[in-house]
Amino acid sequence: MPKKNIKAGQIKKIPEKIHNFKILYNAVMPLIFLIMIILITTFNISGDDDIFWHLETGKYITLHKVIPSTDVFGLTTSSNEWVPFEWGFDFLFYNVYSLGGYTAISILRSLIFAIIFYLLFRLTQKLKLNYGVTGIIMLLLTAGLFERLLIKPQIISYLLTTVILYIFLSYSIAKRSDAKLIFLLPVIFLIWANMHMGVLLGLVLFFLFIISELIQLKFTLTNTNNTDPVTKSNLIKLLIIFVCSIAAIFINPFGIKTYIYVYNHLQMKMINEVYEWYSPFNKLFEGSMYIYIYYTFLFLSLIGIFIALRNKLIFPLISLIVFLIFSFRSTRYSIDFMLISSIFLLIVFSYAAVFLKNSFFNKPYTAVFTLVIAFLAIILLPGNNLYTMFNYNRVFGTSVDKVYYPVNAVEFIRKNNIINFESRIFNSFGIGGYLIWNFNGVRNFIDSRNLNDDIYFTYKMINNKQHGFEQKFNSLNFDVVFWYYQKLPWNKSELNTSILSYLFKNSDVWKLVYWDDDAFVFVKNTEKYKDIIEKYEYKYAIPYFYTYDKEPLKAALVNDPVGVTNEIKRNLKENPDGIFIRAMAKSFGVSAQ
């Protein structure tokens, strides 16, 4: 690459020599992207159970004015240690929810991502980065974050990661002695430590920034764009702020115990069965949009490392190397990598574009192309056409998508007062949060907080009917089973391989009182539920008898055809769009009338 008279050193303001599109660069592009980000983060809650136990935790903290140290939601885990290290997120989002429901927390999510992209655009303007590069990287980042736009604590880490990088890079192009934002870092780390454990990633970034400053001081690397070089006094100031930031992360309800708990949590065996902790190179992700975007970031980062090394851009160089390697560990970390690398890719490719005057980065059509793509997304998102194009299960909106939760089953349980704070419930893993959020004071068997290996593998043993499950199940003395599997008609083998088949075969003990295509509610055959059983029990019209063990249904058609017909009619009225019940009704010539 031909060299110009530019000294190596810190991140430089890139001269804006290429095109005179200041209005496009400074106003239209950021506006179009921000509108797109707001729309792409406005979708219904779907398939995520975490948000509900986060909200319930926030509710508990708000009402009881205490942060629990042992489990307060579990039936068999009530005495187990639980450090809610994301309590700040839980408290914030519950109180926002209390002001405006699901719409309010959806708006807050959109605001967080809008701020992230605003800061990125503000940074590109400060550094006068190439707008062709900006448009391309912003589109790639939007695609990279697509899988992680859920209302979860990590979105706070995405925001604060962007904030501290904005501060570091602003500091490196300003007169260091006049930089004020750098003094906010300990406060930012204090807030971050009570929101999400991504705060540790933030400290790594801070450490890398100090290393880059030290290297520049050691080798007297300077900047030609009216910024003072690194001095010992500036470096000492940074080190003091770094130490204060480290101290700040221990200002949380549990101090160092928080980080010990998180470390132990990550050593659990069950972590190996959670998708977001899989390696990004796992075959599970083959062919997905996520993996192609990740590979694109890997490829661009390797080029970026070469450019940064060639031009002695120290902070981008070491950050790209560290977080590229870091991303190999899990899909969760790969998203962090894509966010962090995008900021440095903006810098290094803009730097390269200065020398490559004839590259497509410097052509007007590049920026226009990215704007057209963003504009098309704006048009397609409100009608869900973008999600349909990519066969993605999201719906534009600000509420809860009822398709992905046992809404009707919950309504049946509530209407008939089937459970209360004394109930001993065996629930499916994916609805533990939804259960405690909908029923005040009720304790679940399990949820996605993943408290420990024992509860997870006990659940797995029971639900998958592993050796000894029956004894374990009976010893826990459950009186209600609330089982759920989204899209069960397309995975009907679960009827036979899960605890459901055991319950169906033991109908003298367990009575089915509600079912639809995804959810089943059983109550124990006791005096407590006598009236419910007499009124709602399903004896014959059951998916398991229709698809697997067909003898009971065949016998009932001979001995009690009226009973079969009445059960089918009742379920048709409750679930007129049910796939199982409509197939059953068609087979036996029954209508809802």
BELLIN-V674526 format. One record per residue. N is the residue number from 1. PHI is phi in degrees with one decimal (NA if undefined). PSI is psi in radians with two decimals (NA if undefined). Layout:
n & phi & psi
N & PHI & PSI
N & PHI & PSI
//
This chain:
n & phi & psi
1 & NA & 2.20
2 & -64.9 & 2.49
3 & -98.3 & 2.51
4 & -110.3 & 3.10
5 & -78.7 & 1.18
6 & -125.7 & 2.13
7 & -76.0 & 2.56
8 & -74.2 & 2.68
9 & 162.5 & -2.36
10 & -72.3 & -3.13
11 & -65.1 & 2.28
12 & -105.3 & 2.72
13 & -70.5 & 2.16
14 & -83.4 & 2.16
15 & -58.9 & 2.35
16 & -92.7 & 1.46
17 & -106.1 & -0.22
18 & -79.5 & -0.99
19 & -138.2 & 2.65
20 & -100.5 & 1.20
21 & -117.4 & 0.96
22 & -65.4 & -0.65
23 & -65.3 & -0.78
24 & -58.8 & -0.80
25 & -71.6 & -0.76
26 & -90.7 & -0.32
27 & -128.2 & -1.02
28 & -65.8 & -0.85
29 & -60.5 & -0.88
30 & -59.6 & -0.69
31 & -63.8 & -0.83
32 & -61.2 & -0.76
33 & -67.2 & -0.68
34 & -66.4 & -0.68
35 & -62.2 & -0.77
36 & -61.0 & -0.76
37 & -63.6 & -0.72
38 & -62.1 & -0.75
39 & -71.3 & -0.68
40 & -73.7 & -0.29
41 & -100.8 & 0.15
42 & -105.9 & 1.50
43 & -143.9 & 2.68
44 & -64.8 & 2.60
45 & -64.8 & 2.19
46 & -148.3 & 2.10
47 & 77.1 & 0.03
48 & -108.1 & 2.04
49 & -88.4 & -0.35
50 & -57.3 & -0.73
51 & -56.7 & -0.56
52 & -74.6 & -0.70
53 & -75.4 & -0.45
54 & -64.0 & -0.78
55 & -64.5 & -0.72
56 & -66.2 & -0.62
57 & -64.9 & -0.78
58 & -60.6 & -0.66
59 & -65.0 & -0.77
60 & -60.3 & -0.82
61 & -63.2 & -0.73
62 & -65.2 & -0.78
63 & -76.4 & -0.68
64 & -94.3 & -0.19
65 & 54.8 & 0.68
66 & -150.0 & 2.57
67 & -99.6 & 2.03
68 & -65.9 & 2.67
69 & -116.0 & -0.15
70 & -129.5 & 2.84
71 & -63.1 & 2.27
72 & -113.5 & 0.03
73 & -116.4 & -0.26
74 & -93.4 & 2.56
75 & -73.2 & -0.90
76 & -101.7 & -0.04
77 & -113.7 & 0.30
78 & -62.4 & -0.42
79 & -99.9 & 0.02
80 & -77.2 & 2.57
81 & -63.0 & 2.38
82 & -145.9 & 2.03
83 & -106.0 & 1.78
84 & -75.2 & 1.37
85 & -70.7 & -0.14
86 & -106.2 & 0.49
87 & -58.7 & -0.60
88 & -63.3 & -0.73
89 & -62.5 & -0.82
90 & -59.0 & -0.81
91 & -63.5 & -0.81
92 & -62.2 & -0.89
93 & -72.3 & -0.55
94 & -65.1 & -0.75
95 & -70.6 & -0.53
96 & -68.5 & -0.72
97 & -59.2 & -0.74
98 & -63.3 & -0.36
99 & -86.4 & -0.59
100 & -150.8 & 0.33
101 & 66.1 & -2.73
102 & -63.9 & -0.53
103 & -61.5 & -0.72
104 & -64.4 & -0.75
105 & -74.9 & -0.46
106 & -67.3 & -0.72
107 & -64.2 & -0.70
108 & -63.3 & -0.73
109 & -57.6 & -0.84
110 & -61.5 & -0.69
111 & -62.7 & -0.72
112 & -60.7 & -0.83
113 & -71.6 & -0.55
114 & -63.6 & -0.70
115 & -65.1 & -0.71
116 & -56.5 & -0.87
117 & -73.0 & -0.55
118 & -61.7 & -0.79
119 & -63.4 & -0.67
120 & -64.2 & -0.77
121 & -66.8 & -0.66
122 & -63.0 & -0.67
123 & -67.0 & -0.73
124 & -62.7 & -0.59
125 & -72.7 & -0.69
126 & -61.2 & -0.76
127 & -87.0 & -0.06
128 & 53.5 & 0.93
129 & -81.1 & 2.79
130 & -64.1 & 2.25
131 & -76.4 & -0.42
132 & -65.4 & -0.79
133 & -61.0 & -0.78
134 & -57.4 & -0.85
135 & -61.4 & -0.77
136 & -65.5 & -0.83
137 & -66.7 & -0.64
138 & -64.5 & -0.69
139 & -64.8 & -0.76
140 & -63.1 & -0.71
141 & -64.7 & -0.72
142 & -58.3 & -0.78
143 & -66.4 & -0.67
144 & -66.0 & -0.61
145 & -83.1 & -0.17
146 & -51.3 & -0.76
147 & -70.5 & -0.33
148 & -116.5 & 0.53
149 & -88.5 & 0.21
150 & -71.0 & 2.82
151 & -81.4 & 1.51
152 & -137.2 & 2.81
153 & -58.7 & -0.47
154 & -64.3 & -0.33
155 & -67.2 & -0.45
156 & -67.7 & -0.69
157 & -65.3 & -0.68
158 & -60.5 & -0.74
159 & -64.1 & -0.89
160 & -73.2 & -0.48
161 & -61.1 & -0.79
162 & -63.9 & -0.71
163 & -61.8 & -0.83
164 & -71.0 & -0.58
165 & -66.4 & -0.66
166 & -60.1 & -0.74
167 & -66.6 & -0.82
168 & -59.6 & -0.83
169 & -72.7 & -0.59
170 & -65.8 & -0.69
171 & -62.8 & -0.66
172 & -75.8 & -0.27
173 & -108.3 & -0.04
174 & -103.2 & 3.06
175 & -75.0 & 1.98
176 & -56.5 & -0.66
177 & -66.7 & -0.34
178 & -101.0 & -0.11
179 & -68.1 & 2.19
180 & -106.0 & -0.57
181 & -60.4 & -0.49
182 & -58.9 & -0.47
183 & -76.7 & -0.19
184 & -81.3 & -0.21
185 & -57.5 & -0.79
186 & -58.8 & -0.63
187 & -67.5 & -0.74
188 & -61.1 & -0.76
189 & -67.8 & -0.58
190 & -63.0 & -0.83
191 & -63.0 & -0.79
192 & -60.5 & -0.71
193 & -63.3 & -0.38
194 & -100.8 & 0.11
195 & -114.1 & -0.78
196 & -164.5 & 2.60
197 & -76.4 & 0.03
198 & -62.6 & -0.16
199 & -57.0 & -0.54
200 & -67.7 & -0.63
201 & -62.9 & -0.68
202 & -61.1 & -0.69
203 & -66.3 & -0.63
204 & -62.0 & -0.77
205 & -61.0 & -0.74
206 & -61.6 & -0.76
207 & -62.5 & -0.76
208 & -64.1 & -0.62
209 & -65.2 & -0.73
210 & -63.9 & -0.72
211 & -59.3 & -0.77
212 & -64.0 & -0.67
213 & -65.9 & -0.69
214 & -64.3 & -0.73
215 & -63.0 & -0.75
216 & -64.3 & -0.65
217 & -68.0 & -0.77
218 & -62.6 & -0.71
219 & -105.8 & 0.27
220 & 47.2 & 0.82
221 & -78.6 & 2.30
222 & -121.8 & 2.96
223 & -120.2 & 2.43
224 & -96.2 & 0.07
225 & -104.9 & 0.92
226 & 61.1 & 0.61
227 & -120.3 & 2.55
228 & -77.5 & 2.60
229 & -71.8 & 2.92
230 & -65.0 & 2.36
231 & -122.5 & 2.87
232 & -60.9 & -0.70
233 & -64.7 & -0.69
234 & -65.0 & -0.70
235 & -66.6 & -0.71
236 & -62.2 & -0.72
237 & -60.5 & -0.76
238 & -61.8 & -0.74
239 & -62.4 & -0.70
240 & -64.0 & -0.77
241 & -65.5 & -0.64
242 & -63.0 & -0.79
243 & -62.7 & -0.73
244 & -63.2 & -0.63
245 & -68.1 & -0.69
246 & -61.7 & -0.79
247 & -61.5 & -0.62
248 & -64.9 & -0.56
249 & -70.6 & -0.24
250 & -90.1 & -0.03
251 & -87.4 & 1.40
252 & -146.8 & 2.92
253 & -56.0 & -0.40
254 & -122.7 & 0.07
255 & 58.1 & -2.39
256 & -66.1 & -0.39
257 & -59.0 & -0.53
258 & -57.2 & -0.80
259 & -77.6 & -0.53
260 & -66.0 & -0.74
261 & -62.3 & -0.80
262 & -63.2 & -0.74
263 & -60.2 & -0.84
264 & -62.4 & -0.64
265 & -60.6 & -0.71
266 & -74.6 & -0.19
267 & -90.2 & -0.07
268 & -64.4 & 2.54
269 & -65.8 & -0.59
270 & -67.1 & -0.33
271 & -58.2 & -0.55
272 & -67.6 & -0.19
273 & -106.1 & 0.09
274 & -96.9 & 2.19
275 & -54.6 & -0.74
276 & -69.6 & -0.18
277 & -100.7 & 0.03
278 & -70.2 & 2.69
279 & -64.5 & 2.49
280 & -62.8 & -0.25
281 & -93.0 & 0.11
282 & -63.8 & 2.50
283 & -60.7 & -0.37
284 & -57.5 & -0.54
285 & -95.6 & 0.03
286 & -59.0 & 2.32
287 & 83.0 & -0.06
288 & -83.1 & 2.71
289 & -59.7 & -0.67
290 & -55.1 & -0.84
291 & -69.6 & -0.59
292 & -67.9 & -0.69
293 & -66.3 & -0.73
294 & -61.1 & -0.80
295 & -60.5 & -0.65
296 & -62.4 & -0.76
297 & -65.4 & -0.67
298 & -60.5 & -0.83
299 & -62.1 & -0.84
300 & -64.4 & -0.61
301 & -67.8 & -0.65
302 & -63.1 & -0.72
303 & -65.7 & -0.73
304 & -61.2 & -0.65
305 & -63.1 & -0.72
306 & -63.1 & -0.79
307 & -63.8 & -0.76
308 & -64.5 & -0.69
309 & -66.1 & -0.76
310 & -61.2 & -0.62
311 & -107.3 & 0.20
312 & 55.2 & 0.76
313 & -90.1 & 1.56
314 & -66.0 & -0.89
315 & -61.8 & -0.84
316 & -60.5 & -0.68
317 & -60.3 & -0.99
318 & -71.2 & -0.54
319 & -69.5 & -0.75
320 & -62.5 & -0.73
321 & -64.0 & -0.87
322 & -62.9 & -0.83
323 & -80.8 & -0.39
324 & -63.9 & -0.84
325 & -64.1 & -0.72
326 & -59.0 & -0.61
327 & -67.6 & -0.34
328 & -66.9 & -0.34
329 & -71.6 & -0.70
330 & -162.4 & 2.81
331 & -63.2 & -0.60
332 & -59.4 & -0.80
333 & -70.9 & -0.46
334 & -65.9 & -0.54
335 & -69.5 & -0.72
336 & -57.9 & -0.75
337 & -60.0 & -0.78
338 & -63.5 & -0.69
339 & -64.9 & -0.89
340 & -66.3 & -0.77
341 & -65.7 & -0.56
342 & -59.7 & -0.66
343 & -65.0 & -0.74
344 & -77.1 & -0.53
345 & -66.2 & -0.62
346 & -55.4 & -0.74
347 & -73.1 & -0.92
348 & -69.5 & -0.65
349 & -75.1 & -0.54
350 & -66.7 & -0.66
351 & -62.2 & -0.77
352 & -66.6 & -0.60
353 & -64.6 & -0.44
354 & -61.0 & -0.66
355 & -88.6 & -0.47
356 & -99.8 & 1.29
357 & -62.2 & -0.50
358 & -95.8 & 0.13
359 & -71.5 & 2.77
360 & -64.7 & -0.34
361 & -58.6 & -0.56
362 & -95.5 & 0.11
363 & -90.1 & 2.45
364 & -56.7 & -0.60
365 & -66.4 & -0.37
366 & -65.1 & -0.89
367 & -64.0 & -0.71
368 & -63.0 & -0.72
369 & -58.9 & -0.81
370 & -65.3 & -0.61
371 & -68.0 & -0.65
372 & -63.5 & -0.76
373 & -61.6 & -0.80
374 & -63.3 & -0.69
375 & -67.1 & -0.70
376 & -61.7 & -0.69
377 & -61.8 & -0.70
378 & -60.6 & -0.70
379 & -70.9 & -0.70
380 & -82.1 & -0.46
381 & -65.1 & -0.86
382 & -58.4 & -0.54
383 & -94.5 & 0.17
384 & 66.8 & 0.19
385 & -66.6 & -0.58
386 & -65.6 & -0.74
387 & -66.5 & -0.65
388 & -65.6 & -0.72
389 & -57.5 & -0.69
390 & -97.8 & 0.17
391 & 54.0 & 0.83
392 & -111.6 & 2.34
393 & -83.6 & 1.25
394 & -135.1 & 2.65
395 & -130.0 & 2.24
396 & -61.0 & 2.30
397 & 158.9 & -3.05
398 & -133.2 & 0.51
399 & -129.0 & -2.71
400 & -103.9 & 2.24
401 & -77.5 & 1.90
402 & -64.8 & -0.33
403 & -63.9 & -0.48
404 & -101.4 & 0.16
405 & -140.1 & 2.68
406 & -78.4 & 1.09
407 & -62.2 & -0.84
408 & -67.3 & -0.65
409 & -64.8 & -0.73
410 & -62.6 & -0.72
411 & -64.0 & -0.69
412 & -63.2 & -0.79
413 & -61.3 & -0.77
414 & -66.4 & -0.79
415 & -60.3 & -0.60
416 & -104.5 & 0.20
417 & 49.4 & 0.82
418 & -75.6 & -0.58
419 & -124.9 & 2.67
420 & -149.3 & -2.97
421 & -65.7 & -0.27
422 & -91.9 & -0.17
423 & -66.7 & 2.53
424 & -110.7 & 1.79
425 & -109.2 & 2.30
426 & -99.4 & 2.02
427 & -120.4 & 2.74
428 & -67.8 & 2.64
429 & -55.2 & -0.73
430 & -79.4 & 0.02
431 & -127.9 & 0.25
432 & -62.9 & -0.73
433 & -68.4 & -0.75
434 & -61.2 & -0.63
435 & -64.9 & -0.92
436 & -70.7 & -0.44
437 & -72.2 & -0.57
438 & -89.1 & -0.36
439 & -126.8 & 1.84
440 & -61.4 & 2.20
441 & 84.3 & -0.16
442 & -75.7 & 2.49
443 & -105.4 & 2.39
444 & -94.8 & 2.97
445 & -85.4 & -0.67
446 & -155.6 & 2.68
447 & -150.6 & -3.11
448 & -82.0 & 0.23
449 & -69.2 & -0.35
450 & 53.1 & 1.06
451 & -60.1 & -0.75
452 & -163.2 & 2.93
453 & -64.4 & -0.62
454 & -60.3 & -0.85
455 & -68.3 & -0.65
456 & -66.0 & -0.83
457 & -76.5 & -0.41
458 & -67.2 & -0.79
459 & -59.3 & -0.81
460 & -63.3 & -0.70
461 & -61.3 & -0.78
462 & -69.9 & -0.89
463 & -66.2 & -0.59
464 & -94.2 & 0.10
465 & 55.8 & 0.81
466 & -77.2 & 2.96
467 & -52.2 & 2.22
468 & 86.6 & 0.09
469 & -63.7 & -0.68
470 & -62.0 & -0.79
471 & -62.9 & -0.76
472 & -65.3 & -0.76
473 & -60.0 & -0.82
474 & -69.0 & -0.57
475 & -68.5 & -0.39
476 & -85.3 & -0.09
477 & 54.3 & 0.83
478 & -68.6 & 2.63
479 & -120.9 & -0.14
480 & -139.9 & 2.44
481 & -119.6 & 2.15
482 & -118.3 & 1.76
483 & -111.1 & 2.44
484 & -145.0 & 2.42
485 & -148.2 & 1.92
486 & -65.7 & 2.34
487 & 62.2 & 0.75
488 & -58.6 & -0.68
489 & -57.6 & -0.42
490 & -92.7 & -0.08
491 & -135.9 & 0.83
492 & -66.9 & -0.18
493 & -61.3 & -0.41
494 & -60.6 & -0.48
495 & -59.2 & -0.58
496 & -97.6 & -0.58
497 & -90.8 & -0.27
498 & -96.1 & -3.11
499 & -59.7 & -0.34
500 & -55.4 & -0.81
501 & -62.4 & -0.63
502 & -63.2 & -0.75
503 & -66.8 & -0.72
504 & -62.8 & -0.71
505 & -75.1 & -0.29
506 & -112.8 & 0.89
507 & -70.7 & -0.20
508 & -72.8 & -0.44
509 & -101.5 & -0.69
510 & -115.2 & 2.17
511 & -109.2 & 2.19
512 & -81.1 & 2.13
513 & -116.9 & -0.20
514 & -153.4 & 2.46
515 & -156.5 & 2.62
516 & -142.0 & -2.85
517 & -65.3 & -0.35
518 & -124.0 & -0.45
519 & -123.3 & 2.56
520 & -135.3 & 2.37
521 & -122.0 & 2.08
522 & -113.2 & 2.53
523 & -124.2 & 2.66
524 & -76.2 & 2.51
525 & -76.6 & 1.37
526 & -128.7 & 2.95
527 & -59.3 & -0.57
528 & -56.6 & -0.65
529 & -109.7 & 0.34
530 & -56.6 & -0.85
531 & -66.1 & -0.69
532 & -63.4 & -0.75
533 & -64.6 & -0.79
534 & -61.4 & -0.58
535 & -87.0 & -0.62
536 & -123.1 & -0.02
537 & -61.3 & 2.37
538 & -100.0 & 2.06
539 & -101.6 & -0.53
540 & -124.1 & -0.88
541 & -76.9 & 1.33
542 & -129.7 & 2.33
543 & -54.2 & -0.62
544 & -64.4 & -0.72
545 & -71.5 & -0.42
546 & -81.9 & -0.55
547 & -107.9 & -0.46
548 & -122.8 & -1.43
549 & -83.4 & 1.54
550 & -86.0 & -0.20
551 & -60.7 & -0.79
552 & -59.3 & -0.65
553 & -71.5 & -0.68
554 & -62.5 & -0.75
555 & -64.4 & -0.70
556 & -65.9 & -0.62
557 & -63.6 & -0.45
558 & -87.9 & -0.79
559 & -89.8 & -0.50
560 & -146.1 & 1.08
561 & -61.7 & -0.56
562 & -66.4 & -0.70
563 & -62.6 & -0.74
564 & -62.2 & -0.83
565 & -60.7 & -0.77
566 & -63.9 & -0.67
567 & -66.8 & -0.71
568 & -64.9 & -0.77
569 & -61.2 & -0.75
570 & -62.9 & -0.78
571 & -69.5 & -0.60
572 & -61.9 & -0.65
573 & -68.9 & -0.66
574 & -75.8 & -0.62
575 & -135.2 & 1.23
576 & -62.1 & -0.37
577 & -101.0 & 0.12
578 & -63.0 & 2.30
579 & -71.2 & -0.81
580 & -61.5 & -0.86
581 & -71.5 & -0.56
582 & -68.5 & -0.67
583 & -64.4 & -0.71
584 & -65.1 & -0.77
585 & -63.4 & -0.71
586 & -64.8 & -0.70
587 & -63.1 & -0.61
588 & -107.8 & 0.14
589 & 63.8 & 0.74
590 & -112.5 & 2.41
591 & -117.3 & 2.91
592 & -71.2 & -0.37
593 & -71.1 & NA
//
